[in-house]
Amino acid sequence: MKENPHFKEILLNLRLHLPLRWNFKKFHLRGRLKNWMTWCRSKTKKMKVLQQKVRRYKTKINTLQDLISDLISKNFMDEDAIQILTTVSEVNKEFLNRQLASAKVTTMSSTFSLELRSFA
């Protein structure tokens, strides 16, 4: 027996259930779409978090020179103190750089320079 071509449309208009195979296909596609949307949401969330990390890393102070220029721009130190910081010895500069790196919670190499070893 051949189905009426408008049979599906009539069933939908009357809000009757379609045969089981059509419901299963629709349900399966809906589930796949939901999984895909969840996956996309998780990826966009991860992308936002990574972009936030990049923004924060750009604002961090990376070197001693950046620290000095930041202190100058904010007028936290006078000219004499800045002069002392810029003319300090290599041992002290390395020590300050290590302190700056440990404040950033990054790993420093376990090797020390000869000047710092002789100082210790």
Biopython code that builds the backbone (N, CA, C, O; Angstrom):
import numpy as np
from Bio.PDB.StructureBuilder import StructureBuilder

atoms = [
    (1, "MET", "N", (0.840, -1.172, 0.000)),
    (1, "MET", "CA", (0.000, 0.000, 0.000)),
    (1, "MET", "C", (0.885, 1.234, 0.000)),
    (1, "MET", "O", (1.795, 1.348, 0.821)),
    (2, "LYS", "N", (0.627, 2.147, -0.904)),
    (2, "LYS", "CA", (1.415, 3.360, -1.043)),
    (2, "LYS", "C", (0.863, 4.441, -0.113)),
    (2, "LYS", "O", (-0.346, 4.640, 0.001)),
    (3, "GLU", "N", (1.832, 5.154, 0.571)),
    (3, "GLU", "CA", (1.403, 6.208, 1.498)),
    (3, "GLU", "C", (1.028, 7.467, 0.731)),
    (3, "GLU", "O", (1.561, 7.741, -0.345)),
    (4, "ASN", "N", (0.135, 8.199, 1.282)),
    (4, "ASN", "CA", (-0.256, 9.489, 0.751)),
    (4, "ASN", "C", (0.932, 10.433, 0.937)),
    (4, "ASN", "O", (1.494, 10.460, 2.032)),
    (5, "PRO", "N", (1.349, 11.216, -0.078)),
    (5, "PRO", "CA", (2.504, 12.114, 0.087)),
    (5, "PRO", "C", (2.296, 13.165, 1.163)),
    (5, "PRO", "O", (3.270, 13.686, 1.706)),
    (6, "HIS", "N", (1.087, 13.479, 1.473)),
    (6, "HIS", "CA", (0.817, 14.498, 2.498)),
    (6, "HIS", "C", (0.555, 13.876, 3.858)),
    (6, "HIS", "O", (0.165, 14.566, 4.800)),
    (7, "PHE", "N", (0.771, 12.571, 3.958)),
    (7, "PHE", "CA", (0.466, 11.868, 5.194)),
    (7, "PHE", "C", (1.316, 12.384, 6.355)),
    (7, "PHE", "O", (0.795, 12.610, 7.447)),
    (8, "LYS", "N", (2.624, 12.573, 6.131)),
    (8, "LYS", "CA", (3.506, 13.075, 7.196)),
    (8, "LYS", "C", (3.079, 14.469, 7.637)),
    (8, "LYS", "O", (3.042, 14.765, 8.832)),
    (9, "GLU", "N", (2.762, 15.309, 6.683)),
    (9, "GLU", "CA", (2.347, 16.673, 7.002)),
    (9, "GLU", "C", (1.052, 16.673, 7.800)),
    (9, "GLU", "O", (0.897, 17.446, 8.745)),
    (10, "ILE", "N", (0.131, 15.809, 7.420)),
    (10, "ILE", "CA", (-1.138, 15.721, 8.147)),
    (10, "ILE", "C", (-0.878, 15.267, 9.581)),
    (10, "ILE", "O", (-1.453, 15.809, 10.524)),
    (11, "LEU", "N", (-0.011, 14.273, 9.737)),
    (11, "LEU", "CA", (0.303, 13.797, 11.085)),
    (11, "LEU", "C", (0.941, 14.896, 11.932)),
    (11, "LEU", "O", (0.617, 15.046, 13.110)),
    (12, "LEU", "N", (1.847, 15.661, 11.330)),
    (12, "LEU", "CA", (2.486, 16.749, 12.081)),
    (12, "LEU", "C", (1.486, 17.821, 12.456)),
    (12, "LEU", "O", (1.523, 18.351, 13.567)),
    (13, "ASN", "N", (0.608, 18.136, 11.552)),
    (13, "ASN", "CA", (-0.392, 19.163, 11.843)),
    (13, "ASN", "C", (-1.338, 18.714, 12.938)),
    (13, "ASN", "O", (-1.786, 19.531, 13.742)),
    (14, "LEU", "N", (-1.641, 17.455, 12.980)),
    (14, "LEU", "CA", (-2.530, 16.936, 14.019)),
    (14, "LEU", "C", (-1.783, 16.633, 15.314)),
    (14, "LEU", "O", (-2.377, 16.208, 16.304)),
    (15, "ARG", "N", (-0.484, 16.857, 15.290)),
    (15, "ARG", "CA", (0.380, 16.614, 16.446)),
    (15, "ARG", "C", (0.332, 15.157, 16.893)),
    (15, "ARG", "O", (0.347, 14.852, 18.086)),
    (16, "LEU", "N", (0.276, 14.290, 15.931)),
    (16, "LEU", "CA", (0.359, 12.867, 16.216)),
    (16, "LEU", "C", (1.799, 12.440, 16.059)),
    (16, "LEU", "O", (2.586, 13.109, 15.389)),
    (17, "HIS", "N", (2.142, 11.329, 16.674)),
    (17, "HIS", "CA", (3.514, 10.852, 16.609)),
    (17, "HIS", "C", (3.799, 10.221, 15.262)),
    (17, "HIS", "O", (2.967, 9.517, 14.690)),
    (18, "LEU", "N", (4.977, 10.487, 14.781)),
    (18, "LEU", "CA", (5.439, 9.845, 13.560)),
    (18, "LEU", "C", (5.822, 8.403, 13.878)),
    (18, "LEU", "O", (5.978, 8.057, 15.049)),
    (19, "PRO", "N", (5.973, 7.578, 12.892)),
    (19, "PRO", "CA", (6.428, 6.209, 13.159)),
    (19, "PRO", "C", (7.756, 6.206, 13.904)),
    (19, "PRO", "O", (8.495, 7.190, 13.872)),
    (20, "LEU", "N", (8.053, 5.115, 14.566)),
    (20, "LEU", "CA", (9.189, 5.003, 15.472)),
    (20, "LEU", "C", (10.520, 5.314, 14.795)),
    (20, "LEU", "O", (11.366, 5.968, 15.403)),
    (21, "ARG", "N", (10.730, 4.874, 13.577)),
    (21, "ARG", "CA", (12.011, 5.111, 12.923)),
    (21, "ARG", "C", (12.260, 6.598, 12.696)),
    (21, "ARG", "O", (13.407, 7.036, 12.775)),
    (22, "TRP", "N", (11.225, 7.389, 12.415)),
    (22, "TRP", "CA", (11.401, 8.829, 12.238)),
    (22, "TRP", "C", (11.710, 9.496, 13.574)),
    (22, "TRP", "O", (12.553, 10.390, 13.644)),
    (23, "ASN", "N", (11.028, 9.062, 14.632)),
    (23, "ASN", "CA", (11.300, 9.618, 15.959)),
    (23, "ASN", "C", (12.728, 9.309, 16.391)),
    (23, "ASN", "O", (13.409, 10.163, 16.958)),
    (24, "PHE", "N", (13.178, 8.083, 16.119)),
    (24, "PHE", "CA", (14.533, 7.709, 16.511)),
    (24, "PHE", "C", (15.562, 8.552, 15.777)),
    (24, "PHE", "O", (16.533, 9.014, 16.375)),
    (25, "LYS", "N", (15.353, 8.750, 14.491)),
    (25, "LYS", "CA", (16.298, 9.545, 13.704)),
    (25, "LYS", "C", (16.324, 10.983, 14.218)),
    (25, "LYS", "O", (17.390, 11.581, 14.362)),
    (26, "LYS", "N", (15.143, 11.530, 14.493)),
    (26, "LYS", "CA", (15.045, 12.897, 15.002)),
    (26, "LYS", "C", (15.713, 12.996, 16.382)),
    (26, "LYS", "O", (16.442, 13.948, 16.660)),
    (27, "PHE", "N", (15.456, 12.001, 17.240)),
    (27, "PHE", "CA", (16.039, 11.985, 18.577)),
    (27, "PHE", "C", (17.557, 11.863, 18.498)),
    (27, "PHE", "O", (18.281, 12.538, 19.231)),
    (28, "HIS", "N", (18.027, 11.010, 17.616)),
    (28, "HIS", "CA", (19.466, 10.805, 17.453)),
    (28, "HIS", "C", (20.147, 12.091, 16.981)),
    (28, "HIS", "O", (21.197, 12.468, 17.502)),
    (29, "LEU", "N", (19.553, 12.755, 16.003)),
    (29, "LEU", "CA", (20.137, 14.006, 15.510)),
    (29, "LEU", "C", (20.099, 15.093, 16.570)),
    (29, "LEU", "O", (21.033, 15.887, 16.686)),
    (30, "ARG", "N", (19.022, 15.130, 17.342)),
    (30, "ARG", "CA", (18.916, 16.126, 18.409)),
    (30, "ARG", "C", (20.005, 15.885, 19.455)),
    (30, "ARG", "O", (20.604, 16.835, 19.957)),
    (31, "GLY", "N", (20.260, 14.625, 19.782)),
    (31, "GLY", "CA", (21.312, 14.300, 20.747)),
    (31, "GLY", "C", (22.685, 14.679, 20.229)),
    (31, "GLY", "O", (23.505, 15.215, 20.974)),
    (32, "ARG", "N", (22.942, 14.407, 18.962)),
    (32, "ARG", "CA", (24.235, 14.776, 18.383)),
    (32, "ARG", "C", (24.403, 16.288, 18.357)),
    (32, "ARG", "O", (25.489, 16.801, 18.626)),
    (33, "LEU", "N", (23.326, 17.003, 18.033)),
    (33, "LEU", "CA", (23.383, 18.463, 18.019)),
    (33, "LEU", "C", (23.650, 19.001, 19.420)),
    (33, "LEU", "O", (24.430, 19.938, 19.591)),
    (34, "LYS", "N", (23.000, 18.409, 20.423)),
    (34, "LYS", "CA", (23.204, 18.850, 21.802)),
    (34, "LYS", "C", (24.649, 18.607, 22.241)),
    (34, "LYS", "O", (25.259, 19.457, 22.889)),
    (35, "ASN", "N", (25.191, 17.441, 21.885)),
    (35, "ASN", "CA", (26.591, 17.149, 22.215)),
    (35, "ASN", "C", (27.531, 18.131, 21.531)),
    (35, "ASN", "O", (28.494, 18.605, 22.134)),
    (36, "TRP", "N", (27.251, 18.426, 20.295)),
    (36, "TRP", "CA", (28.088, 19.356, 19.551)),
    (36, "TRP", "C", (28.025, 20.754, 20.157)),
    (36, "TRP", "O", (29.046, 21.434, 20.259)),
    (37, "MET", "N", (26.823, 21.188, 20.561)),
    (37, "MET", "CA", (26.686, 22.516, 21.168)),
    (37, "MET", "C", (27.417, 22.571, 22.508)),
    (37, "MET", "O", (28.035, 23.584, 22.835)),
    (38, "THR", "N", (27.350, 21.501, 23.276)),
    (38, "THR", "CA", (28.075, 21.448, 24.548)),
    (38, "THR", "C", (29.576, 21.529, 24.307)),
    (38, "THR", "O", (30.290, 22.237, 25.017)),
    (39, "TRP", "N", (30.047, 20.802, 23.305)),
    (39, "TRP", "CA", (31.463, 20.826, 22.960)),
    (39, "TRP", "C", (31.890, 22.232, 22.555)),
    (39, "TRP", "O", (32.947, 22.708, 22.969)),
    (40, "CYS", "N", (31.063, 22.900, 21.740)),
    (40, "CYS", "CA", (31.386, 24.269, 21.302)),
    (40, "CYS", "C", (31.425, 25.225, 22.481)),
    (40, "CYS", "O", (32.310, 26.077, 22.563)),
    (41, "ARG", "N", (30.461, 25.089, 23.405)),
    (41, "ARG", "CA", (30.448, 25.958, 24.579)),
    (41, "ARG", "C", (31.707, 25.762, 25.414)),
    (41, "ARG", "O", (32.287, 26.732, 25.903)),
    (42, "SER", "N", (32.131, 24.514, 25.579)),
    (42, "SER", "CA", (33.332, 24.263, 26.380)),
    (42, "SER", "C", (34.568, 24.847, 25.700)),
    (42, "SER", "O", (35.462, 25.362, 26.371)),
    (43, "LYS", "N", (34.621, 24.768, 24.381)),
    (43, "LYS", "CA", (35.776, 25.314, 23.662)),
    (43, "LYS", "C", (35.787, 26.837, 23.712)),
    (43, "LYS", "O", (36.851, 27.441, 23.846)),
    (44, "THR", "N", (34.624, 27.463, 23.607)),
    (44, "THR", "CA", (34.601, 28.929, 23.694)),
    (44, "THR", "C", (34.980, 29.380, 25.101)),
    (44, "THR", "O", (35.655, 30.397, 25.262)),
    (45, "LYS", "N", (34.554, 28.635, 26.120)),
    (45, "LYS", "CA", (34.928, 28.964, 27.494)),
    (45, "LYS", "C", (36.443, 28.845, 27.668)),
    (45, "LYS", "O", (37.076, 29.711, 28.273)),
    (46, "LYS", "N", (37.019, 27.764, 27.131)),
    (46, "LYS", "CA", (38.463, 27.575, 27.236)),
    (46, "LYS", "C", (39.203, 28.676, 26.492)),
    (46, "LYS", "O", (40.236, 29.159, 26.955)),
    (47, "MET", "N", (38.675, 29.072, 25.338)),
    (47, "MET", "CA", (39.300, 30.132, 24.563)),
    (47, "MET", "C", (39.270, 31.454, 25.333)),
    (47, "MET", "O", (40.249, 32.200, 25.320)),
    (48, "LYS", "N", (38.152, 31.747, 26.005)),
    (48, "LYS", "CA", (38.062, 32.973, 26.795)),
    (48, "LYS", "C", (39.067, 32.959, 27.944)),
    (48, "LYS", "O", (39.702, 33.972, 28.234)),
    (49, "VAL", "N", (39.206, 31.808, 28.592)),
    (49, "VAL", "CA", (40.151, 31.697, 29.708)),
    (49, "VAL", "C", (41.580, 31.899, 29.216)),
    (49, "VAL", "O", (42.371, 32.587, 29.862)),
    (50, "LEU", "N", (41.911, 31.302, 28.073)),
    (50, "LEU", "CA", (43.260, 31.467, 27.523)),
    (50, "LEU", "C", (43.525, 32.905, 27.089)),
    (50, "LEU", "O", (44.630, 33.415, 27.272)),
    (51, "GLN", "N", (42.512, 33.563, 26.513)),
    (51, "GLN", "CA", (42.682, 34.968, 26.144)),
    (51, "GLN", "C", (42.889, 35.823, 27.385)),
    (51, "GLN", "O", (43.673, 36.772, 27.366)),
    (52, "GLN", "N", (42.183, 35.484, 28.472)),
    (52, "GLN", "CA", (42.357, 36.217, 29.721)),
    (52, "GLN", "C", (43.777, 36.022, 30.258)),
    (52, "GLN", "O", (44.389, 36.971, 30.749)),
    (53, "LYS", "N", (44.305, 34.796, 30.168)),
    (53, "LYS", "CA", (45.678, 34.540, 30.606)),
    (53, "LYS", "C", (46.669, 35.355, 29.792)),
    (53, "LYS", "O", (47.616, 35.915, 30.343)),
    (54, "VAL", "N", (46.457, 35.426, 28.488)),
    (54, "VAL", "CA", (47.357, 36.191, 27.624)),
    (54, "VAL", "C", (47.326, 37.662, 28.014)),
    (54, "VAL", "O", (48.372, 38.305, 28.100)),
    (55, "ARG", "N", (46.128, 38.200, 28.251)),
    (55, "ARG", "CA", (46.026, 39.607, 28.668)),
    (55, "ARG", "C", (46.770, 39.842, 29.975)),
    (55, "ARG", "O", (47.462, 40.848, 30.129)),
    (56, "ARG", "N", (46.629, 38.921, 30.908)),
    (56, "ARG", "CA", (47.294, 39.094, 32.201)),
    (56, "ARG", "C", (48.806, 38.956, 32.085)),
    (56, "ARG", "O", (49.544, 39.687, 32.746)),
    (57, "TYR", "N", (49.279, 38.027, 31.253)),
    (57, "TYR", "CA", (50.718, 37.875, 31.072)),
    (57, "TYR", "C", (51.329, 39.094, 30.405)),
    (57, "TYR", "O", (52.480, 39.435, 30.676)),
    (58, "LYS", "N", (50.575, 39.754, 29.539)),
    (58, "LYS", "CA", (51.102, 40.950, 28.883)),
    (58, "LYS", "C", (51.294, 42.084, 29.871)),
    (58, "LYS", "O", (52.172, 42.926, 29.685)),
    (59, "THR", "N", (50.481, 42.117, 30.924)),
    (59, "THR", "CA", (50.585, 43.211, 31.886)),
    (59, "THR", "C", (51.605, 42.933, 32.986)),
    (59, "THR", "O", (51.946, 43.840, 33.745)),
    (60, "LYS", "N", (52.099, 41.699, 33.090)),
    (60, "LYS", "CA", (53.079, 41.390, 34.128)),
    (60, "LYS", "C", (54.425, 42.031, 33.815)),
    (60, "LYS", "O", (54.771, 42.263, 32.656)),
    (61, "ILE", "N", (55.157, 42.304, 34.857)),
    (61, "ILE", "CA", (56.491, 42.871, 34.701)),
    (61, "ILE", "C", (57.462, 41.719, 34.466)),
    (61, "ILE", "O", (57.517, 40.783, 35.264)),
    (62, "ASN", "N", (58.223, 41.777, 33.384)),
    (62, "ASN", "CA", (59.081, 40.657, 33.010)),
    (62, "ASN", "C", (60.542, 40.839, 33.384)),
    (62, "ASN", "O", (61.206, 39.866, 33.742)),
    (63, "THR", "N", (61.054, 42.043, 33.312)),
    (63, "THR", "CA", (62.478, 42.234, 33.565)),
    (63, "THR", "C", (62.673, 43.350, 34.584)),
    (63, "THR", "O", (61.741, 44.067, 34.946)),
    (64, "LEU", "N", (63.894, 43.466, 35.023)),
    (64, "LEU", "CA", (64.232, 44.518, 35.976)),
    (64, "LEU", "C", (64.054, 45.895, 35.337)),
    (64, "LEU", "O", (63.625, 46.841, 35.998)),
    (65, "GLN", "N", (64.381, 45.999, 34.063)),
    (65, "GLN", "CA", (64.218, 47.280, 33.369)),
    (65, "GLN", "C", (62.740, 47.673, 33.311)),
    (65, "GLN", "O", (62.403, 48.847, 33.462)),
    (66, "ASP", "N", (61.855, 46.688, 33.091)),
    (66, "ASP", "CA", (60.414, 46.970, 33.107)),
    (66, "ASP", "C", (59.980, 47.442, 34.488)),
    (66, "ASP", "O", (59.164, 48.355, 34.614)),
    (67, "LEU", "N", (60.533, 46.813, 35.523)),
    (67, "LEU", "CA", (60.205, 47.205, 36.890)),
    (67, "LEU", "C", (60.642, 48.641, 37.159)),
    (67, "LEU", "O", (59.892, 49.423, 37.743)),
    (68, "ILE", "N", (61.844, 48.983, 36.738)),
    (68, "ILE", "CA", (62.354, 50.344, 36.961)),
    (68, "ILE", "C", (61.517, 51.364, 36.196)),
    (68, "ILE", "O", (61.160, 52.410, 36.738)),
    (69, "SER", "N", (61.204, 51.060, 34.936)),
    (69, "SER", "CA", (60.395, 52.013, 34.158)),
    (69, "SER", "C", (58.994, 52.150, 34.741)),
    (69, "SER", "O", (58.401, 53.227, 34.685)),
    (70, "ASP", "N", (58.459, 51.060, 35.302)),
    (70, "ASP", "CA", (57.142, 51.126, 35.936)),
    (70, "ASP", "C", (57.196, 51.981, 37.195)),
    (70, "ASP", "O", (56.286, 52.768, 37.455)),
    (71, "LEU", "N", (58.264, 51.828, 37.978)),
    (71, "LEU", "CA", (58.417, 52.645, 39.186)),
    (71, "LEU", "C", (58.577, 54.120, 38.837)),
    (71, "LEU", "O", (58.063, 54.986, 39.546)),
    (72, "ILE", "N", (59.288, 54.411, 37.749)),
    (72, "ILE", "CA", (59.452, 55.805, 37.316)),
    (72, "ILE", "C", (58.112, 56.389, 36.891)),
    (72, "ILE", "O", (57.771, 57.511, 37.266)),
    (73, "SER", "N", (57.355, 55.630, 36.110)),
    (73, "SER", "CA", (56.085, 56.162, 35.592)),
    (73, "SER", "C", (55.069, 56.399, 36.703)),
    (73, "SER", "O", (54.236, 57.299, 36.600)),
    (74, "LYS", "N", (55.132, 55.593, 37.768)),
    (74, "LYS", "CA", (54.179, 55.756, 38.868)),
    (74, "LYS", "C", (54.708, 56.657, 39.979)),
    (74, "LYS", "O", (54.027, 56.875, 40.981)),
    (75, "ASN", "N", (55.909, 57.175, 39.805)),
    (75, "ASN", "CA", (56.543, 58.077, 40.783)),
    (75, "ASN", "C", (56.615, 57.458, 42.183)),
    (75, "ASN", "O", (56.371, 58.138, 43.180)),
    (76, "PHE", "N", (56.951, 56.169, 42.251)),
    (76, "PHE", "CA", (57.098, 55.513, 43.543)),
    (76, "PHE", "C", (58.490, 55.720, 44.128)),
    (76, "PHE", "O", (58.685, 55.578, 45.335)),
    (77, "MET", "N", (59.453, 56.053, 43.281)),
    (77, "MET", "CA", (60.822, 56.239, 43.754)),
    (77, "MET", "C", (61.367, 57.556, 43.220)),
    (77, "MET", "O", (60.972, 58.025, 42.153)),
    (78, "ASP", "N", (62.276, 58.139, 43.977)),
    (78, "ASP", "CA", (62.890, 59.377, 43.511)),
    (78, "ASP", "C", (64.095, 59.052, 42.627)),
    (78, "ASP", "O", (64.443, 57.885, 42.444)),
    (79, "GLU", "N", (64.720, 60.080, 42.088)),
    (79, "GLU", "CA", (65.823, 59.915, 41.130)),
    (79, "GLU", "C", (67.023, 59.191, 41.742)),
    (79, "GLU", "O", (67.668, 58.382, 41.075)),
    (80, "ASP", "N", (67.323, 59.481, 43.018)),
    (80, "ASP", "CA", (68.484, 58.845, 43.656)),
    (80, "ASP", "C", (68.292, 57.334, 43.781)),
    (80, "ASP", "O", (69.211, 56.567, 43.493)),
    (81, "ALA", "N", (67.123, 56.908, 44.200)),
    (81, "ALA", "CA", (66.859, 55.470, 44.358)),
    (81, "ALA", "C", (66.885, 54.761, 43.009)),
    (81, "ALA", "O", (67.371, 53.635, 42.903)),
    (82, "ILE", "N", (66.369, 55.415, 41.990)),
    (82, "ILE", "CA", (66.381, 54.819, 40.652)),
    (82, "ILE", "C", (67.810, 54.729, 40.133)),
    (82, "ILE", "O", (68.173, 53.751, 39.480)),
    (83, "GLN", "N", (68.621, 55.744, 40.420)),
    (83, "GLN", "CA", (70.030, 55.723, 40.015)),
    (83, "GLN", "C", (70.761, 54.559, 40.682)),
    (83, "GLN", "O", (71.582, 53.892, 40.053)),
    (84, "ILE", "N", (70.462, 54.321, 41.944)),
    (84, "ILE", "CA", (71.088, 53.198, 42.661)),
    (84, "ILE", "C", (70.673, 51.870, 42.028)),
    (84, "ILE", "O", (71.502, 50.979, 41.843)),
    (85, "LEU", "N", (69.393, 51.745, 41.698)),
    (85, "LEU", "CA", (68.915, 50.499, 41.081)),
    (85, "LEU", "C", (69.550, 50.252, 39.722)),
    (85, "LEU", "O", (69.857, 49.111, 39.378)),
    (86, "THR", "N", (69.749, 51.308, 38.949)),
    (86, "THR", "CA", (70.304, 51.116, 37.606)),
    (86, "THR", "C", (71.808, 50.862, 37.633)),
    (86, "THR", "O", (72.348, 50.293, 36.684)),
    (87, "THR", "N", (72.492, 51.267, 38.693)),
    (87, "THR", "CA", (73.945, 51.085, 38.748)),
    (87, "THR", "C", (74.372, 49.952, 39.671)),
    (87, "THR", "O", (75.550, 49.878, 40.022)),
    (88, "VAL", "N", (73.486, 49.084, 40.070)),
    (88, "VAL", "CA", (73.857, 48.004, 40.985)),
    (88, "VAL", "C", (74.696, 46.970, 40.234)),
    (88, "VAL", "O", (74.658, 46.889, 39.006)),
    (89, "SER", "N", (75.443, 46.191, 40.992)),
    (89, "SER", "CA", (76.354, 45.201, 40.390)),
    (89, "SER", "C", (75.570, 44.056, 39.754)),
    (89, "SER", "O", (74.366, 43.911, 39.963)),
    (90, "GLU", "N", (76.287, 43.246, 38.970)),
    (90, "GLU", "CA", (75.654, 42.118, 38.273)),
    (90, "GLU", "C", (75.095, 41.089, 39.253)),
    (90, "GLU", "O", (74.062, 40.474, 38.990)),
    (91, "VAL", "N", (75.782, 40.903, 40.389)),
    (91, "VAL", "CA", (75.305, 39.942, 41.392)),
    (91, "VAL", "C", (73.949, 40.383, 41.920)),
    (91, "VAL", "O", (73.015, 39.586, 42.014)),
    (92, "ASN", "N", (73.854, 41.643, 42.258)),
    (92, "ASN", "CA", (72.590, 42.147, 42.787)),
    (92, "ASN", "C", (71.494, 42.149, 41.723)),
    (92, "ASN", "O", (70.332, 41.876, 42.024)),
    (93, "LYS", "N", (71.869, 42.459, 40.469)),
    (93, "LYS", "CA", (70.874, 42.424, 39.397)),
    (93, "LYS", "C", (70.327, 41.013, 39.207)),
    (93, "LYS", "O", (69.123, 40.821, 39.034)),
    (94, "GLU", "N", (71.227, 40.027, 39.242)),
    (94, "GLU", "CA", (70.764, 38.645, 39.087)),
    (94, "GLU", "C", (69.871, 38.244, 40.259)),
    (94, "GLU", "O", (68.858, 37.570, 40.074)),
    (95, "PHE", "N", (70.256, 38.665, 41.470)),
    (95, "PHE", "CA", (69.438, 38.368, 42.643)),
    (95, "PHE", "C", (68.053, 39.001, 42.512)),
    (95, "PHE", "O", (67.042, 38.356, 42.789)),
    (96, "LEU", "N", (68.013, 40.259, 42.093)),
    (96, "LEU", "CA", (66.718, 40.931, 41.919)),
    (96, "LEU", "C", (65.887, 40.271, 40.822)),
    (96, "LEU", "O", (64.672, 40.134, 40.958)),
    (97, "ASN", "N", (66.542, 39.863, 39.738)),
    (97, "ASN", "CA", (65.810, 39.165, 38.675)),
    (97, "ASN", "C", (65.248, 37.838, 39.169)),
    (97, "ASN", "O", (64.141, 37.454, 38.791)),
    (98, "ARG", "N", (66.003, 37.135, 40.009)),
    (98, "ARG", "CA", (65.503, 35.876, 40.568)),
    (98, "ARG", "C", (64.310, 36.131, 41.483)),
    (98, "ARG", "O", (63.340, 35.374, 41.464)),
    (99, "GLN", "N", (64.376, 37.184, 42.279)),
    (99, "GLN", "CA", (63.253, 37.518, 43.151)),
    (99, "GLN", "C", (62.022, 37.895, 42.329)),
    (99, "GLN", "O", (60.899, 37.516, 42.661)),
    (100, "LEU", "N", (62.248, 38.633, 41.268)),
    (100, "LEU", "CA", (61.155, 39.026, 40.383)),
    (100, "LEU", "C", (60.536, 37.799, 39.723)),
    (100, "LEU", "O", (59.314, 37.708, 39.600)),
    (101, "ALA", "N", (61.371, 36.863, 39.302)),
    (101, "ALA", "CA", (60.868, 35.642, 38.660)),
    (101, "ALA", "C", (60.113, 34.767, 39.652)),
    (101, "ALA", "O", (59.100, 34.164, 39.296)),
    (102, "SER", "N", (60.590, 34.690, 40.890)),
    (102, "SER", "CA", (59.887, 33.864, 41.875)),
    (102, "SER", "C", (58.556, 34.499, 42.258)),
    (102, "SER", "O", (57.621, 33.789, 42.628)),
    (103, "ALA", "N", (58.456, 35.814, 42.178)),
    (103, "ALA", "CA", (57.181, 36.478, 42.447)),
    (103, "ALA", "C", (56.180, 36.197, 41.338)),
    (103, "ALA", "O", (54.972, 36.228, 41.572)),
    (104, "LYS", "N", (56.676, 35.919, 40.120)),
    (104, "LYS", "CA", (55.800, 35.608, 38.991)),
    (104, "LYS", "C", (55.404, 34.135, 38.985)),
    (104, "LYS", "O", (54.607, 33.723, 38.142)),
    (105, "VAL", "N", (55.929, 33.348, 39.887)),
    (105, "VAL", "CA", (55.662, 31.917, 40.003)),
    (105, "VAL", "C", (56.046, 31.195, 38.713)),
    (105, "VAL", "O", (55.289, 30.365, 38.210)),
    (106, "THR", "N", (57.204, 31.512, 38.194)),
    (106, "THR", "CA", (57.742, 30.766, 37.065)),
    (106, "THR", "C", (58.966, 30.019, 37.557)),
    (106, "THR", "O", (59.572, 30.403, 38.557)),
    (107, "THR", "N", (59.321, 28.981, 36.876)),
    (107, "THR", "CA", (60.467, 28.191, 37.314)),
    (107, "THR", "C", (61.755, 28.834, 36.830)),
    (107, "THR", "O", (61.872, 29.231, 35.671)),
    (108, "MET", "N", (62.699, 28.929, 37.720)),
    (108, "MET", "CA", (64.021, 29.433, 37.375)),
    (108, "MET", "C", (64.945, 28.235, 37.254)),
    (108, "MET", "O", (64.707, 27.186, 37.853)),
    (109, "SER", "N", (65.990, 28.403, 36.479)),
    (109, "SER", "CA", (66.949, 27.308, 36.363)),
    (109, "SER", "C", (67.685, 27.153, 37.688)),
    (109, "SER", "O", (67.882, 28.122, 38.421)),
    (110, "SER", "N", (68.084, 25.931, 37.981)),
    (110, "SER", "CA", (68.750, 25.681, 39.260)),
    (110, "SER", "C", (70.223, 26.057, 39.219)),
    (110, "SER", "O", (70.903, 25.967, 40.242)),
    (111, "THR", "N", (70.735, 26.476, 38.070)),
    (111, "THR", "CA", (72.135, 26.869, 37.977)),
    (111, "THR", "C", (72.273, 28.349, 38.297)),
    (111, "THR", "O", (71.453, 29.171, 37.887)),
    (112, "PHE", "N", (73.311, 28.662, 39.026)),
    (112, "PHE", "CA", (73.587, 30.037, 39.396)),
    (112, "PHE", "C", (74.830, 30.503, 38.650)),
    (112, "PHE", "O", (75.690, 29.694, 38.301)),
    (113, "SER", "N", (74.923, 31.786, 38.410)),
    (113, "SER", "CA", (76.100, 32.320, 37.729)),
    (113, "SER", "C", (77.311, 32.260, 38.664)),
    (113, "SER", "O", (77.172, 32.081, 39.874)),
    (114, "LEU", "N", (78.502, 32.414, 38.077)),
    (114, "LEU", "CA", (79.731, 32.352, 38.875)),
    (114, "LEU", "C", (79.775, 33.467, 39.910)),
    (114, "LEU", "O", (80.222, 33.258, 41.038)),
    (115, "GLU", "N", (79.308, 34.655, 39.523)),
    (115, "GLU", "CA", (79.331, 35.783, 40.460)),
    (115, "GLU", "C", (78.446, 35.510, 41.669)),
    (115, "GLU", "O", (78.821, 35.802, 42.805)),
    (116, "LEU", "N", (77.266, 34.946, 41.414)),
    (116, "LEU", "CA", (76.342, 34.676, 42.515)),
    (116, "LEU", "C", (76.856, 33.527, 43.382)),
    (116, "LEU", "O", (76.668, 33.541, 44.599)),
    (117, "ARG", "N", (77.504, 32.533, 42.769)),
    (117, "ARG", "CA", (78.080, 31.428, 43.544)),
    (117, "ARG", "C", (79.229, 31.917, 44.421)),
    (117, "ARG", "O", (79.364, 31.497, 45.570)),
    (118, "SER", "N", (80.049, 32.799, 43.880)),
    (118, "SER", "CA", (81.168, 33.308, 44.681)),
    (118, "SER", "C", (80.660, 34.194, 45.818)),
    (118, "SER", "O", (81.278, 34.266, 46.880)),
    (119, "PHE", "N", (79.547, 34.858, 45.592)),
    (119, "PHE", "CA", (78.963, 35.712, 46.626)),
    (119, "PHE", "C", (78.405, 34.862, 47.763)),
    (119, "PHE", "O", (78.518, 35.238, 48.930)),
    (120, "ALA", "N", (77.811, 33.730, 47.436)),
    (120, "ALA", "CA", (77.199, 32.860, 48.449)),
    (120, "ALA", "C", (78.296, 32.154, 49.202)),
    (120, "ALA", "O", (78.016, 31.367, 50.106)),
]
sb = StructureBuilder()
sb.init_structure("model")
sb.init_model(0)
sb.init_chain("A")
sb.init_seg("    ")
for serial, (resi, resn, name, xyz) in enumerate(atoms, 1):
    if name == "N":
        sb.init_residue(resn, " ", resi, " ")
    sb.init_atom(name, np.array(xyz, "f"), 0.0, 1.0, " ", f" {name:<3s}", serial, name[0])
structure = sb.get_structure()
